[in-house]
Amino acid sequence: MSKRLCLLLMGVFVFSVGPISGNKVFGDTVKFGALWELTGSGATWGIPSKKMVDFQAHEINKKGGINVAGKKYTVEFITEDGKCTSADAVTAVKKLIFRDKVKHIVGPVCSASCAAIAPIIEENKVLMMTVACGTDKWLSKETKYAFRTYPPGFPLTAAFLEWAIDKRKDLKKLAFFNPNDETGKMVTKWALPKLVEIEKTNPRRYENVGEFWYERGTQDFRALLMGIISKAPDFISTVANPAESAMIYKQARELGYKGTFFNCGGMNVPYLVDIAGKENCEGVMGYGMHWEVTGEMKKLYEGYKAYYSEEPLDIAGQALDGFPLMVRAIEEAGSFDPDKIVKVIEAWKTVKTYYGDARWSGLKTYGVNHQISRPWPLTIIRDGKNALLGAPMADFP
């Protein structure tokens, strides 16, 4: 097992001291908050996301910083560890707001964290760009300052089921195997109605053999997997994090499961292959990364590799757009005032992202257009590497 992947498994706070601290200061410094999962079960999400945003800050500072009303400001991140728990996320975000006096925060990934801090963000008028938190408690008709720049697992699962109707007719019998938390419950909340919808136009297309649950932090899934495999599913859908996914794939194959896996929880292919073995990951589908979707993304990918002397993990792709969009809005507003920045963001008819043009959506679903919608890269693991399958639309009306 590689040293990098060992550190991720351990949840070591190895990247907490960002590489941007040694940058030359151009004028004043503006402090941004960052709330990531740097230890605990969410570290395999949080650490790659943090590294990507730290690199983006480095690039901004290298070019002179943020230009606000003709004045340059160097970026500095104050990072807290939310640990993928409600209590730790609340403590962390309160430190950022009340002790460090930040008014702009990026992260986190975990649903439990987002659900807990959403009221605090709104009450204190703090602009926050989160990643893929899988909770419908993040956005509501009362939301003003919270945005989400990547879709959570539940619309991605629904989009996959729609895509697979014609593209993967071999996938018929479906089992859901998700964590017993906000993220996992939201997946079934969206996927089960999608199955009912599909049944109306494609009778008997899918058979749901059951919903199965595990607790975050589980390492031995064998007993649960035996129960699932006894139902003879063609494919198992999960929103597991990469550490959980690797063990699920490995243990299921050891138990003789020959079917397919679909994972909407993020694909860190080198990590999965390193832990589960290349043969056990063959054919796994999910929303991974294809780093050459656009020229801007390819340029970012090459810069990241040169800076860290390693390739970005797929999970880092979820964090691509939040911070750059925040910076762009600050510069267009000519102000750090969250209210002025929000007005700029909400006025964008087209949202320019690394993946291409997108739009804000969610008015019907949540009561506010603060969720990005666009096609998302659907990938499959072949011979230990990601291959692009298509780009289903994960939409929020």
MARMI-656222 format. One record per residue (C-alpha): residue in three letters; residue number from 1; x negated, y negated, z negated. Coordinates in nm, 4 decimals. Layout:
N
[ala,NUM,[X,Y,Z]]
...
***
This chain:
397
[met,1,[0.0000,0.0000,0.0000]]
[ser,2,[-0.1375,-0.3412,0.0928]]
[lys,3,[-0.2376,-0.5878,-0.1773]]
[arg,4,[0.0124,-0.8451,-0.0477]]
[leu,5,[0.3038,-0.6043,-0.0727]]
[cys,6,[0.1947,-0.4829,-0.4168]]
[leu,7,[0.2068,-0.8418,-0.5405]]
[leu,8,[0.5555,-0.8879,-0.4001]]
[leu,9,[0.6769,-0.5708,-0.5704]]
[met,10,[0.5346,-0.6861,-0.9006]]
[gly,11,[0.6980,-1.0266,-0.8630]]
[val,12,[0.3689,-1.1946,-0.9501]]
[phe,13,[0.3847,-1.5730,-0.9601]]
[val,14,[0.0931,-1.5764,-0.7213]]
[phe,15,[0.2193,-1.8462,-0.4877]]
[ser,16,[0.3529,-2.0868,-0.7473]]
[val,17,[0.0596,-2.3199,-0.7040]]
[gly,18,[0.1309,-2.4459,-0.3536]]
[pro,19,[-0.1513,-2.5187,-0.1125]]
[ile,20,[-0.0243,-2.8696,-0.0469]]
[ser,21,[-0.1574,-3.0158,-0.3719]]
[gly,22,[-0.4978,-3.0989,-0.2220]]
[asn,23,[-0.3613,-3.3065,0.0635]]
[lys,24,[-0.4654,-3.6659,0.1121]]
[val,25,[-0.2102,-3.9062,-0.0288]]
[phe,26,[-0.0530,-4.1432,0.2243]]
[gly,27,[0.1091,-4.4212,0.0282]]
[asp,28,[0.3474,-4.3097,-0.2454]]
[thr,29,[0.4498,-3.9530,-0.3280]]
[val,30,[0.8060,-3.8239,-0.3248]]
[lys,31,[0.8845,-3.5237,-0.5411]]
[phe,32,[1.1190,-3.2553,-0.4161]]
[gly,33,[1.2525,-2.9729,-0.6278]]
[ala,34,[1.2317,-2.6072,-0.5246]]
[leu,35,[1.4232,-2.3274,-0.6921]]
[trp,36,[1.3093,-1.9836,-0.5776]]
[glu,37,[1.3134,-1.6270,-0.7073]]
[leu,38,[0.9454,-1.5793,-0.7886]]
[thr,39,[0.9741,-1.2950,-1.0381]]
[gly,40,[1.2273,-1.0200,-1.0884]]
[ser,41,[1.4426,-0.8372,-0.8333]]
[gly,42,[1.4718,-1.1350,-0.5995]]
[ala,43,[1.0986,-1.2017,-0.5631]]
[thr,44,[1.0849,-1.0304,-0.2246]]
[trp,45,[1.3277,-1.2985,-0.1061]]
[gly,46,[1.1966,-1.5973,-0.2977]]
[ile,47,[0.8203,-1.5725,-0.2475]]
[pro,48,[0.8280,-1.5569,0.1366]]
[ser,49,[1.0800,-1.8439,0.1391]]
[lys,50,[0.8582,-2.0532,-0.0872]]
[lys,51,[0.5528,-1.9934,0.1279]]
[met,52,[0.7362,-2.1073,0.4409]]
[val,53,[0.8629,-2.4292,0.2825]]
[asp,54,[0.5216,-2.5017,0.1281]]
[phe,55,[0.3683,-2.4671,0.4739]]
[gln,56,[0.6257,-2.7053,0.6200]]
[ala,57,[0.5423,-2.9603,0.3506]]
[his,58,[0.1739,-2.9211,0.4313]]
[glu,59,[0.2436,-2.9911,0.7987]]
[ile,60,[0.4457,-3.3010,0.7123]]
[asn,61,[0.1691,-3.4349,0.4875]]
[lys,62,[-0.0947,-3.3598,0.7518]]
[lys,63,[0.0928,-3.5908,0.9883]]
[gly,64,[0.1100,-3.8695,0.7313]]
[gly,65,[0.4148,-3.7776,0.5250]]
[ile,66,[0.7794,-3.8806,0.5459]]
[asn,67,[0.8526,-4.2117,0.7164]]
[val,68,[1.1271,-4.3907,0.5236]]
[ala,69,[1.2122,-4.7447,0.6324]]
[gly,70,[0.8613,-4.7935,0.7701]]
[lys,71,[0.6789,-4.6587,0.4645]]
[lys,72,[0.4950,-4.3252,0.4384]]
[tyr,73,[0.5540,-4.0858,0.1492]]
[thr,74,[0.3542,-3.7732,0.0747]]
[val,75,[0.5620,-3.4653,-0.0125]]
[glu,76,[0.5130,-3.2876,-0.3429]]
[phe,77,[0.7131,-2.9837,-0.4569]]
[ile,78,[0.7986,-2.9097,-0.8175]]
[thr,79,[0.8852,-2.5407,-0.8163]]
[glu,80,[1.0906,-2.3484,-1.0714]]
[asp,81,[1.1600,-1.9754,-1.0940]]
[gly,82,[1.5312,-1.8922,-1.0993]]
[lys,83,[1.4602,-1.5165,-1.1338]]
[cys,84,[1.7846,-1.4292,-0.9516]]
[thr,85,[1.9893,-1.4679,-1.2694]]
[ser,86,[2.2573,-1.7214,-1.3612]]
[ala,87,[2.1003,-1.8231,-1.6923]]
[asp,88,[1.7484,-1.8716,-1.5542]]
[ala,89,[1.8754,-2.0629,-1.2523]]
[val,90,[2.0734,-2.3014,-1.4716]]
[thr,91,[1.7704,-2.3613,-1.6958]]
[ala,92,[1.5474,-2.4170,-1.3947]]
[val,93,[1.7774,-2.6587,-1.2128]]
[lys,94,[1.8337,-2.8604,-1.5312]]
[lys,95,[1.4565,-2.8964,-1.5719]]
[leu,96,[1.4270,-3.0230,-1.2162]]
[ile,97,[1.7123,-3.2716,-1.2548]]
[phe,98,[1.6692,-3.3995,-1.6093]]
[arg,99,[1.2976,-3.3575,-1.6810]]
[asp,100,[1.1458,-3.4030,-1.3362]]
[lys,101,[1.4118,-3.6459,-1.2084]]
[val,102,[1.4354,-3.4922,-0.8605]]
[lys,103,[1.7311,-3.5730,-0.6388]]
[his,104,[1.6566,-3.3307,-0.3536]]
[ile,105,[1.6207,-2.9514,-0.3987]]
[val,106,[1.5664,-2.6537,-0.1653]]
[gly,107,[1.6572,-2.2909,-0.2444]]
[pro,108,[1.7557,-2.0525,-0.3937]]
[val,109,[1.8484,-1.7276,-0.2134]]
[cys,110,[2.0344,-1.5305,-0.4825]]
[ser,111,[2.4121,-1.5486,-0.5096]]
[ala,112,[2.4257,-1.5416,-0.8883]]
[ser,113,[2.1955,-1.8434,-0.9022]]
[cys,114,[2.3971,-2.0443,-0.6513]]
[ala,115,[2.7293,-1.9695,-0.8176]]
[ala,116,[2.5957,-2.0877,-1.1535]]
[ile,117,[2.4276,-2.4102,-1.0425]]
[ala,118,[2.6857,-2.5379,-0.7920]]
[pro,119,[2.8784,-2.7479,-1.0502]]
[ile,120,[2.5551,-2.8961,-1.1875]]
[ile,121,[2.4420,-3.0073,-0.8418]]
[glu,122,[2.7697,-3.1836,-0.7692]]
[glu,123,[2.8061,-3.3442,-1.1119]]
[asn,124,[2.4586,-3.4968,-1.0906]]
[lys,125,[2.4736,-3.5944,-0.7208]]
[val,126,[2.1712,-3.3893,-0.6170]]
[leu,127,[2.1294,-3.3040,-0.2486]]
[met,128,[2.0599,-2.9315,-0.2149]]
[met,129,[1.9900,-2.7143,0.0877]]
[thr,130,[2.0245,-2.3498,-0.0023]]
[val,131,[1.9372,-2.0478,0.2076]]
[ala,132,[2.1593,-1.7389,0.2242]]
[cys,133,[2.3296,-1.7249,-0.1134]]
[gly,134,[2.6131,-1.4775,-0.0688]]
[thr,135,[2.8839,-1.6422,-0.2746]]
[asp,136,[3.1918,-1.8401,-0.1766]]
[lys,137,[3.1466,-2.0410,-0.4971]]
[trp,138,[2.8689,-2.2475,-0.3379]]
[leu,139,[3.0960,-2.4475,-0.1089]]
[ser,140,[3.4472,-2.5789,-0.1737]]
[lys,141,[3.6696,-2.8758,-0.0894]]
[glu,142,[3.5061,-3.0589,-0.3832]]
[thr,143,[3.1568,-3.0081,-0.2408]]
[lys,144,[2.9641,-3.3165,-0.1351]]
[tyr,145,[2.5944,-3.2546,-0.1959]]
[ala,146,[2.5488,-2.8797,-0.1313]]
[phe,147,[2.4678,-2.7324,0.2116]]
[arg,148,[2.3799,-2.3830,0.3346]]
[thr,149,[2.1502,-2.3416,0.6354]]
[tyr,150,[2.1596,-1.9619,0.6770]]
[pro,151,[2.4632,-1.7344,0.6662]]
[pro,152,[2.5018,-1.5015,0.3697]]
[gly,153,[2.5386,-1.1301,0.4245]]
[phe,154,[2.9153,-1.1111,0.4419]]
[pro,155,[2.9761,-1.2889,0.7774]]
[leu,156,[2.6690,-1.1172,0.9179]]
[thr,157,[2.8212,-0.7785,0.8338]]
[ala,158,[3.1510,-0.8752,0.9954]]
[ala,159,[2.9655,-0.9981,1.3057]]
[phe,160,[2.7730,-0.6699,1.3268]]
[leu,161,[3.0907,-0.4613,1.3072]]
[glu,162,[3.2361,-0.6632,1.5935]]
[trp,163,[2.9149,-0.6319,1.7979]]
[ala,164,[2.8901,-0.2551,1.7446]]
[ile,165,[3.2411,-0.1828,1.8790]]
[asp,166,[3.1014,-0.1455,2.2306]]
[lys,167,[2.7257,-0.1571,2.1757]]
[arg,168,[2.6992,0.1373,1.9330]]
[lys,169,[2.9906,0.3724,1.9872]]
[asp,170,[2.8028,0.6454,1.8014]]
[leu,171,[2.8577,0.4547,1.4769]]
[lys,172,[3.2028,0.5567,1.3561]]
[lys,173,[3.2004,0.6671,0.9941]]
[leu,174,[3.0869,0.3843,0.7675]]
[ala,175,[2.9782,0.3793,0.4048]]
[phe,176,[2.9127,0.0581,0.2095]]
[phe,177,[2.6279,0.0808,-0.0435]]
[asn,178,[2.5829,-0.2542,-0.2132]]
[pro,179,[2.4577,-0.4069,-0.5382]]
[asn,180,[2.7237,-0.4494,-0.8037]]
[asp,181,[2.6953,-0.8277,-0.8121]]
[glu,182,[2.8264,-1.1398,-0.6403]]
[thr,183,[2.6361,-1.0658,-0.3194]]
[gly,184,[2.7538,-0.7082,-0.2805]]
[lys,185,[3.1142,-0.7829,-0.3676]]
[met,186,[3.1305,-1.0656,-0.1151]]
[val,187,[3.0168,-0.8307,0.1627]]
[thr,188,[3.3085,-0.5940,0.1097]]
[lys,189,[3.5453,-0.8873,0.0570]]
[trp,190,[3.4725,-0.9952,0.4158]]
[ala,191,[3.3961,-0.6617,0.5823]]
[leu,192,[3.7111,-0.4737,0.4787]]
[pro,193,[3.9489,-0.7280,0.6388]]
[lys,194,[3.7272,-0.7201,0.9494]]
[leu,195,[3.7807,-0.3422,0.9681]]
[val,196,[4.1570,-0.3965,0.9457]]
[glu,197,[4.1356,-0.6577,1.2227]]
[ile,198,[3.9341,-0.4250,1.4460]]
[glu,199,[4.1795,-0.1408,1.3836]]
[lys,200,[4.4586,-0.3456,1.5406]]
[thr,201,[4.2843,-0.3739,1.8755]]
[asn,202,[4.0611,-0.0646,1.8582]]
[pro,203,[4.2556,0.2060,1.6739]]
[arg,204,[4.0412,0.4609,1.4867]]
[arg,205,[3.7207,0.2832,1.5958]]
[tyr,206,[3.5780,0.2938,1.2426]]
[glu,207,[3.6422,0.5126,0.9418]]
[asn,208,[3.5437,0.3696,0.6048]]
[val,209,[3.4331,0.6642,0.3888]]
[gly,210,[3.3973,0.4502,0.0785]]
[glu,211,[3.2346,0.1664,-0.1123]]
[phe,212,[2.9471,0.2624,-0.3416]]
[trp,213,[2.7646,0.0429,-0.5932]]
[tyr,214,[2.4309,0.0249,-0.7710]]
[glu,215,[2.2778,-0.2107,-1.0264]]
[arg,216,[2.0025,-0.4533,-0.9280]]
[gly,217,[1.6649,-0.3209,-1.0360]]
[thr,218,[1.7531,0.0411,-0.9592]]
[gln,219,[1.4576,0.2402,-0.8289]]
[asp,220,[1.5947,0.5938,-0.8164]]
[phe,221,[1.8962,0.6008,-0.5839]]
[arg,222,[1.9032,0.9771,-0.5285]]
[ala,223,[2.2120,1.0657,-0.7304]]
[leu,224,[2.4138,0.7851,-0.5707]]
[leu,225,[2.2862,0.8694,-0.2247]]
[met,226,[2.3835,1.2335,-0.2617]]
[gly,227,[2.7420,1.1229,-0.3211]]
[ile,228,[2.7335,0.9008,-0.0119]]
[ile,229,[2.5685,1.1611,0.2111]]
[ser,230,[2.8347,1.4153,0.1101]]
[lys,231,[3.0863,1.1925,0.2945]]
[ala,232,[2.8852,1.2409,0.6182]]
[pro,233,[2.8673,0.8743,0.7271]]
[asp,234,[2.7190,0.7850,1.0657]]
[phe,235,[2.5833,0.4644,0.9201]]
[ile,236,[2.5333,0.3056,0.5809]]
[ser,237,[2.5729,-0.0703,0.5426]]
[thr,238,[2.3955,-0.2521,0.2610]]
[val,239,[2.2902,-0.5991,0.1508]]
[ala,240,[1.9899,-0.4681,-0.0431]]
[asn,241,[1.6796,-0.6783,-0.0892]]
[pro,242,[1.3610,-0.5444,0.0757]]
[ala,243,[1.2357,-0.3676,-0.2386]]
[glu,244,[1.5659,-0.1853,-0.2792]]
[ser,245,[1.5979,-0.1180,0.0932]]
[ala,246,[1.2606,0.0517,0.1153]]
[met,247,[1.3483,0.2951,-0.1637]]
[ile,248,[1.6981,0.3598,-0.0258]]
[tyr,249,[1.5631,0.4492,0.3196]]
[lys,250,[1.2853,0.6665,0.1825]]
[gln,251,[1.5015,0.8569,-0.0651]]
[ala,252,[1.7923,0.9015,0.1762]]
[arg,253,[1.5624,1.0538,0.4387]]
[glu,254,[1.4074,1.2815,0.1792]]
[leu,255,[1.7592,1.4010,0.0978]]
[gly,256,[1.8138,1.4837,0.4635]]
[tyr,257,[2.0216,1.1870,0.5812]]
[lys,258,[1.9891,1.1570,0.9612]]
[gly,259,[2.2243,0.8626,1.0174]]
[thr,260,[2.1686,0.4927,1.0731]]
[phe,261,[2.1203,0.2060,0.8298]]
[phe,262,[2.2424,-0.1503,0.8736]]
[asn,263,[2.1081,-0.4123,0.6338]]
[cys,264,[2.2325,-0.7715,0.6260]]
[gly,265,[2.0120,-0.8550,0.3267]]
[gly,266,[1.7063,-0.9558,0.5263]]
[met,267,[1.4464,-0.7444,0.7050]]
[asn,268,[1.0826,-0.7579,0.5969]]
[val,269,[0.9658,-0.4948,0.8422]]
[pro,270,[0.5943,-0.4707,0.7414]]
[tyr,271,[0.7049,-0.4419,0.3794]]
[leu,272,[0.9665,-0.1744,0.4551]]
[val,273,[0.7279,0.0297,0.6666]]
[asp,274,[0.4517,0.0037,0.4071]]
[ile,275,[0.6757,0.1313,0.1262]]
[ala,276,[0.9249,0.3624,0.2974]]
[gly,277,[0.7064,0.4899,0.5796]]
[lys,278,[0.7408,0.4147,0.9486]]
[glu,279,[0.9372,0.7285,1.0255]]
[asn,280,[1.1948,0.6532,0.7556]]
[cys,281,[1.2571,0.3028,0.8937]]
[glu,282,[1.3061,0.4067,1.2545]]
[gly,283,[1.6373,0.2794,1.3899]]
[val,284,[1.7227,0.0543,1.0938]]
[met,285,[1.9243,-0.2444,1.2142]]
[gly,286,[1.9652,-0.5819,1.0539]]
[tyr,287,[1.9212,-0.9553,1.0888]]
[gly,288,[1.5469,-0.9862,1.1140]]
[met,289,[1.3251,-1.2332,1.2903]]
[his,290,[1.2237,-1.2759,1.6506]]
[trp,291,[0.9633,-1.5487,1.6252]]
[glu,292,[0.9725,-1.6420,1.9948]]
[val,293,[1.3407,-1.7393,2.0185]]
[thr,294,[1.2370,-2.1010,2.0833]]
[gly,295,[0.9145,-2.2835,2.1548]]
[glu,296,[0.9365,-2.4716,1.8253]]
[met,297,[0.9726,-2.1478,1.6318]]
[lys,298,[0.6760,-1.9896,1.8081]]
[lys,299,[0.4640,-2.2974,1.7293]]
[leu,300,[0.5647,-2.2772,1.3637]]
[tyr,301,[0.4828,-1.9056,1.3585]]
[glu,302,[0.1347,-1.9616,1.4988]]
[gly,303,[0.0678,-2.2459,1.2568]]
[tyr,304,[0.1788,-2.0355,0.9610]]
[lys,305,[-0.0505,-1.7489,1.0658]]
[ala,306,[-0.3473,-1.9829,1.0965]]
[tyr,307,[-0.2759,-2.1462,0.7604]]
[tyr,308,[-0.2226,-1.8346,0.5497]]
[ser,309,[-0.4258,-1.5873,0.7606]]
[glu,310,[-0.1229,-1.3594,0.7719]]
[glu,311,[0.2073,-1.3280,0.9529]]
[pro,312,[0.5224,-1.4629,0.7857]]
[leu,313,[0.7549,-1.1947,0.6549]]
[asp,314,[1.0994,-1.1819,0.8153]]
[ile,315,[1.2655,-1.3202,0.5024]]
[ala,316,[1.0737,-1.6461,0.5540]]
[gly,317,[1.2929,-1.7041,0.8587]]
[gln,318,[1.5905,-1.7679,0.6343]]
[ala,319,[1.4143,-2.0717,0.4892]]
[leu,320,[1.3116,-2.2289,0.8206]]
[asp,321,[1.5666,-2.5069,0.8550]]
[gly,322,[1.6744,-2.6408,0.5158]]
[phe,323,[1.3758,-2.8576,0.4264]]
[pro,324,[1.3114,-2.9965,0.7782]]
[leu,325,[1.6797,-3.0921,0.8079]]
[met,326,[1.6643,-3.2649,0.4715]]
[val,327,[1.3546,-3.4593,0.5751]]
[arg,328,[1.5082,-3.5534,0.9104]]
[ala,329,[1.8197,-3.6872,0.7390]]
[ile,330,[1.6129,-3.8872,0.4883]]
[glu,331,[1.4195,-4.0515,0.7707]]
[glu,332,[1.7349,-4.1274,0.9700]]
[ala,333,[1.9041,-4.2708,0.6618]]
[gly,334,[1.5962,-4.4749,0.5798]]
[ser,335,[1.6620,-4.3913,0.2177]]
[phe,336,[1.6242,-4.1264,-0.0523]]
[asp,337,[1.9772,-4.1968,-0.1767]]
[pro,338,[2.1684,-3.8632,-0.1596]]
[asp,339,[2.4950,-4.0367,-0.0678]]
[lys,340,[2.3383,-4.2087,0.2329]]
[ile,341,[2.1620,-3.8873,0.3361]]
[val,342,[2.4851,-3.6850,0.3191]]
[lys,343,[2.6572,-3.9354,0.5477]]
[val,344,[2.3831,-3.8872,0.8059]]
[ile,345,[2.3986,-3.5070,0.7854]]
[glu,346,[2.7769,-3.4946,0.8150]]
[ala,347,[2.7661,-3.7231,1.1193]]
[trp,348,[2.5505,-3.4829,1.3222]]
[lys,349,[2.7596,-3.3378,1.6050]]
[thr,350,[2.4772,-3.1018,1.6923]]
[val,351,[2.2348,-2.9673,1.4327]]
[lys,352,[1.8852,-2.9194,1.5733]]
[thr,353,[1.7326,-2.6045,1.4219]]
[tyr,354,[1.4303,-2.3873,1.4939]]
[tyr,355,[1.6704,-2.1334,1.6460]]
[gly,356,[1.8232,-2.3895,1.8808]]
[asp,357,[2.1344,-2.6045,1.8634]]
[ala,358,[2.3856,-2.5264,1.5881]]
[arg,359,[2.6781,-2.6985,1.4205]]
[trp,360,[2.8212,-2.7549,1.0762]]
[ser,361,[3.1259,-2.5409,1.0019]]
[gly,362,[3.3334,-2.4055,0.7152]]
[leu,363,[3.6201,-2.6550,0.6939]]
[lys,364,[3.8920,-2.3899,0.7125]]
[thr,365,[3.7006,-2.1355,0.5061]]
[tyr,366,[3.5747,-2.3644,0.2302]]
[gly,367,[3.7312,-2.7046,0.2814]]
[val,368,[3.4023,-2.8649,0.3880]]
[asn,369,[3.1765,-2.8457,0.6959]]
[his,370,[2.8510,-2.7752,0.5130]]
[gln,371,[2.7663,-2.4293,0.6566]]
[ile,372,[2.5573,-2.3866,0.9701]]
[ser,373,[2.7054,-2.1624,1.2396]]
[arg,374,[2.5153,-2.0264,1.5393]]
[pro,375,[2.4170,-1.6898,1.6903]]
[trp,376,[2.1780,-1.4898,1.4698]]
[pro,377,[1.9039,-1.2502,1.5891]]
[leu,378,[2.0108,-0.8872,1.5411]]
[thr,379,[1.7096,-0.6561,1.5401]]
[ile,380,[1.6216,-0.2885,1.5201]]
[ile,381,[1.3048,-0.1251,1.3873]]
[arg,382,[1.1298,0.0731,1.6575]]
[asp,383,[0.7921,0.2339,1.5991]]
[gly,384,[0.7395,0.0212,1.2893]]
[lys,385,[0.8149,-0.3131,1.4558]]
[asn,386,[1.1137,-0.5411,1.5075]]
[ala,387,[1.2866,-0.5393,1.8454]]
[leu,388,[1.5612,-0.7829,1.9417]]
[leu,389,[1.9035,-0.6268,2.0105]]
[gly,390,[2.1196,-0.9322,2.0559]]
[ala,391,[2.2544,-1.2400,1.8832]]
[pro,392,[2.6075,-1.1966,1.7443]]
[met,393,[2.7911,-1.5076,1.6294]]
[ala,394,[2.8328,-1.5274,1.2529]]
[asp,395,[3.0930,-1.7995,1.2342]]
[phe,396,[3.2726,-1.9891,0.9609]]
[pro,397,[3.5944,-2.1454,1.0897]]
***
